[in-house]
Amino acid sequence: MADLDSLASNTVSKSLVTEEQLRQEVAALGNRWTIDGLDLKCRLEGGVFAKYGEAAAYAAKLADEMDHHPKIVLEYAGLTLTIHTHDANAITVTDLVYAARLERWLRTNGWA
């Protein structure tokens, strides 16, 4: 599942992933994604405020579609999304699918 499109099309599941799977999937997502304790984080920088707002709006729309809601911090200097599955108190397949779908949108919309 290291391929971004493959991950994005995956079925949503609260299944846990191994540390090795998590490492591989986060590497496929790219450098803007990191693991911070129990959280998967995405940090966007190097844009203009309106562009961050567009990304936040899409992240919120995707969250509603998936019924999976990240913490979204929108600042003039950037955007930070923090996600994990609260029920599992861990990063699960659902988090990785959300991240892959968001990353695919980001890449398609000018976030190289």
Stockholm file with secondary structure:
# STOCKHOLM 1.0

chainA/1-112         MADLDSLASNTVSKSLVTEEQLRQEVAALGNRWTIDGLDLKCRLEGGVFAKYGEAAAYAAKLADEMDHHPKIVLEYAGLTLTIHTHDANAITVTDLVYAARLERWLRTNGWA
#=GR chainA/1-112 SS CCSHHHHHTSCCCCCBCCHHHHHHHHHHHCTTEEEETTEEEEEECSSCHHHHHHHHHHHHHHHHHHTCCCEEEEETTEEEEEECBTTTTBCBHHHHHHHHHHHHHHHHTTCC
#=GC SS_cons         CCSHHHHHTSCCCCCBCCHHHHHHHHHHHCTTEEEETTEEEEEECSSCHHHHHHHHHHHHHHHHHHTCCCEEEEETTEEEEEECBTTTTBCBHHHHHHHHHHHHHHHHTTCC
//
